[in-house]
Amino acid sequence: MKKIIRLKVKELMKAQIDSDIPTDAALAKFIGVSSSQVWRAKLPPDDARHNTPGVQFIAGVLGAFDSTFENFFFVEDVQE
């Protein structure tokens, strides 16, 4: 088994709403990544277009919302 970092999509969307960030494009700019990265990270993990959040995405979310890793992300065991 390997471990993968997953995004808590509902928590990110809640923070986005609470911060009055109207679109994913605005969210992407706010956290310093491309809008396609935000879109792909929000997709279900079983969608072939899904991307797990990278370092830039994770750091952007944590810095922008002044929060901890556990509030927005979790580690999941997956079969190889």
Secondary structure, 3 states (H helix, E strand, C coil): CEEEEEECHHHHHHHHHHCCCCCHHHHHHHHCCCHHHHHHHHCCCCCCCCCCCCHHHHHHHHHHCCCCHHHHEEEEEECC
